[in-house]
Structure formats: structure tokens, C-alpha cells
């Protein structure tokens, strides 16, 4: 069994999850600065009111899709947690028909990435949940976010007298990187508010 290969795979997976979370809500102190540090709009991103004090609305989503200039909308994506997309999926018109049907495709077509109002959908579980005063949805061109990878990931194997006596080998993973929004005007966020 290749224990070292297995550990590298698991370390990589854990690092990716942690990095994704910090790129969204990281404080910037000893970690990357997220686009919504601490889940709030501390960077003063363009905030578009949802039109409801407690929920997302279809008109609020449409207004948000036009919150960015056209040149940045070309590469824009939606970012929210799974439960937020579920709430969007449940929005209905006055006839009771759902307004967003991302999982309905013509017969025989291969499944394409989910799109919302013509832009790709990305799930990120560290985004805030829908609630009064929250920012549960971001929309933007992530070319405005810079990642700085300092040394890459290293995995070191240690076997010294203290671990050898206990029949143990220690593995340490090290990764050093930073990130921050460098062009905040490429992003907008939805504020749950009237």
C-alpha cells in the first residue's frame, strides 16, 4: 500500500477545501483575504438589495446580473452555497411555475454546467446562508482575485527516536499561499434587504 501517495492525495484534498473557504471568507490575517471577509461586505463590493428583508427574489437576481459592467460580466460566475441555490430553484411565478430549471435539458443532450440568467453557477459552502442582512450570493469575474502560491505543497516524513520507539512515522504537510481581491470592482454581492 502506497501510504505516502495516499496521504499526499488526502492532504491535497483538505488543502483545497480550506483554500476555497478562505478565498471566500478569509480575514486576511494569517490567511488569504476572501471576497467576503467573515461573510460580510467589508471590502465595499457593489451590493444589490434582494427586494425582500428575508429572502432572495427573482427581480433582485436580475438586478444583480447587471450590477457589473459588461466587460466583467463576460467572465462572471455566480457563487453561493447549495442551500441558496435550492432557494433560487424554488422561486415561482404567479402561475406556480419554477423560474429557474437548471436540470432540464433537451432529450439526448449532454449535461452542461448549470447556468443562472446566462452565467455559470459555482457552489461554495462557506458562503453565508440566506437571512436578513446576509450576503449569500456573489457574482463576479474571478480574474479580479489574485492567488499567491509561495512554496507549493510539501509533505515531509519524520522518523526520529521518540516516534520510532512507539512504532510511528510522522508526516507533516506544509503549504504557504495568500490571496486577496485585487480588483474588487469585478464583483457584486446580493444583500438580503428591501
C-alpha positions as CSV (number, residue, x, y, z in Angstrom):
1,X,0.0,0.0,0.0
2,X,1.4,3.4,-1.0
3,X,0.7,5.2,2.3
4,X,2.7,8.3,1.2
5,X,0.8,8.6,-2.1
6,X,-2.5,8.2,-0.2
7,X,-1.5,10.9,2.4
8,X,-0.5,13.3,-0.4
9,X,-3.9,12.8,-2.0
10,X,-5.7,13.4,1.3
11,X,-3.6,16.4,2.2
12,X,-4.2,17.9,-1.2
13,X,-8.0,17.4,-0.8
14,X,-8.0,19.0,2.6
15,X,-5.9,21.9,1.5
16,X,-8.2,22.6,-1.5
17,X,-11.3,22.7,0.7
18,X,-9.6,25.0,3.2
19,X,-8.2,27.3,0.5
20,X,-11.6,27.6,-1.2
21,X,-13.2,28.6,2.1
22,X,-10.5,31.2,2.8
23,X,-10.7,32.7,-0.7
24,X,-14.4,33.4,0.1
25,X,-14.5,34.4,3.8
26,X,-10.8,34.6,4.9
27,X,-9.9,37.5,7.2
28,X,-6.5,38.2,5.6
29,X,-4.8,37.9,8.9
30,X,-2.6,34.8,8.7
31,X,-4.7,33.6,5.8
32,X,-5.9,34.7,2.4
33,X,-8.3,37.6,2.3
34,X,-11.7,36.5,1.0
35,X,-14.0,38.4,-1.3
36,X,-16.5,38.5,1.7
37,X,-14.2,38.5,4.8
38,X,-16.0,36.9,7.7
39,X,-19.1,36.6,5.4
40,X,-19.7,40.3,5.3
41,X,-19.1,43.0,2.7
42,X,-16.1,44.6,4.4
43,X,-14.5,45.4,1.0
44,X,-17.4,47.5,-0.1
45,X,-18.3,45.4,-3.1
46,X,-21.3,46.6,-5.2
47,X,-24.3,45.4,-3.1
48,X,-27.6,44.8,-4.7
49,X,-30.7,44.6,-2.5
50,X,-32.7,41.5,-2.9
51,X,-36.0,43.3,-2.6
52,X,-37.0,41.3,0.5
53,X,-35.9,41.6,4.1
54,X,-35.6,37.8,4.5
55,X,-35.4,36.1,1.1
56,X,-34.0,36.2,-2.4
57,X,-36.2,37.5,-5.2
58,X,-36.1,37.0,-9.0
59,X,-36.0,40.7,-9.7
60,X,-33.2,41.0,-7.2
61,X,-31.2,38.4,-9.1
62,X,-31.9,40.1,-12.4
63,X,-30.7,43.4,-11.0
64,X,-27.6,41.7,-9.6
65,X,-26.7,40.2,-13.0
66,X,-26.5,43.8,-14.4
67,X,-24.6,45.2,-11.4
68,X,-21.2,44.7,-13.2
69,X,-20.1,46.5,-16.4
70,X,-20.4,44.3,-19.5
71,X,-16.7,43.7,-19.8
72,X,-16.6,42.0,-16.4
73,X,-19.9,40.1,-16.9
74,X,-18.4,38.2,-19.8
75,X,-16.4,36.0,-17.4
76,X,-18.7,36.3,-14.4
77,X,-20.0,33.4,-12.3
78,X,-22.5,33.1,-9.5
79,X,-21.1,31.8,-6.2
80,X,-23.3,30.6,-3.3
81,X,-23.8,27.6,-1.1
82,X,-26.1,24.7,-2.1
83,X,-29.0,25.8,0.1
84,X,-29.0,29.2,-1.5
85,X,-29.3,27.6,-5.0
86,X,-32.1,25.5,-3.6
87,X,-34.0,28.6,-2.6
88,X,-33.5,30.1,-6.0
89,X,-34.6,26.9,-7.6
90,X,-37.9,27.1,-5.6
91,X,-38.8,30.7,-6.8
92,X,-42.1,30.5,-8.8
93,X,-44.1,32.9,-10.9
94,X,-47.7,33.7,-10.3
95,X,-48.8,30.5,-12.1
96,X,-46.7,28.3,-9.8
97,X,-44.1,27.5,-12.4
98,X,-40.5,27.5,-11.3
99,X,-38.4,30.4,-12.7
100,X,-35.1,28.5,-12.8
101,X,-34.9,25.0,-14.3
102,X,-31.1,24.3,-14.4
103,X,-31.5,20.5,-14.5
104,X,-33.9,20.3,-17.5
105,X,-32.2,19.5,-20.8
106,X,-33.5,18.6,-24.2
107,X,-33.5,14.8,-24.7
108,X,-30.2,13.4,-25.7
109,X,-28.1,16.4,-24.9
110,X,-25.1,16.0,-22.6
111,X,-25.4,17.7,-19.3
112,X,-24.0,21.2,-19.5
113,X,-22.8,23.3,-16.5
114,X,-25.8,24.8,-14.6
115,X,-26.4,28.4,-15.7
116,X,-28.4,31.1,-13.9
117,X,-29.5,34.0,-16.1
118,X,-26.9,33.0,-18.6
119,X,-23.9,32.7,-16.2
120,X,-22.3,29.6,-14.7
121,X,-23.1,28.5,-11.2
122,X,-20.4,27.6,-8.7
123,X,-21.2,26.0,-5.3
124,X,-19.1,27.1,-2.3
125,X,-20.3,26.0,1.1
126,X,-18.5,28.7,3.1
127,X,-20.8,31.4,1.6
128,X,-23.3,32.9,4.1
129,X,-26.8,31.4,4.3
130,X,-29.9,33.4,3.2
131,X,-31.1,35.5,6.1
132,X,-31.9,39.1,7.0
133,X,-28.8,41.3,6.4
134,X,-26.7,38.5,4.9
135,X,-24.7,38.4,1.7
136,X,-25.5,34.9,0.5
137,X,-24.7,35.3,-3.2
138,X,-21.7,36.7,-5.1
139,X,-21.4,37.4,-8.8
140,X,-18.2,38.3,-10.4
141,X,-15.2,37.8,-12.6
142,X,-12.6,36.0,-10.6
143,X,-9.8,37.5,-12.6
144,X,-10.1,40.2,-10.0
145,X,-8.9,37.8,-7.3
146,X,-5.2,37.0,-7.1
147,X,-3.6,33.9,-5.5
148,X,0.0,33.9,-4.4
149,X,1.5,30.5,-4.1
150,X,4.7,30.9,-2.1
151,X,6.3,27.4,-1.9
152,X,3.7,24.9,-3.1
153,X,2.8,22.0,-1.0
154,X,5.5,19.8,0.6
155,X,5.0,16.6,2.6
156,X,7.8,15.5,4.9
157,X,8.3,12.2,6.6
158,X,9.8,12.1,10.0
159,X,11.1,9.1,11.9
160,X,13.1,10.0,15.0
161,X,13.9,8.2,18.2
162,X,10.7,9.3,20.0
163,X,8.3,8.2,17.2
164,X,10.4,5.1,16.4
165,X,10.0,3.8,19.9
166,X,6.3,4.0,19.6
167,X,6.4,2.3,16.1
168,X,5.2,5.5,14.5
169,X,6.1,7.7,11.5
170,X,5.1,11.3,11.4
171,X,4.0,13.1,8.2
172,X,3.8,16.9,8.0
173,X,2.1,18.8,5.2
174,X,3.2,22.4,4.6
175,X,1.6,24.9,2.2
176,X,2.0,28.6,2.1
177,X,-0.1,30.8,0.0
178,X,-2.0,34.0,0.1
179,X,-4.9,35.6,-1.8
180,X,-6.9,38.8,-2.0
181,X,-9.3,40.7,-4.2
182,X,-7.1,42.9,-6.3
183,X,-9.8,44.4,-8.5
184,X,-12.9,44.5,-6.3
185,X,-14.9,46.3,-8.9
186,X,-15.2,42.9,-10.7
187,X,-17.5,41.6,-8.0
188,X,-21.0,42.3,-6.7
189,X,-23.0,40.7,-3.9
190,X,-26.6,40.3,-3.0
191,X,-27.8,41.9,0.3
192,X,-30.9,40.4,1.8
193,X,-32.7,43.6,2.3
194,X,-35.6,45.7,0.9
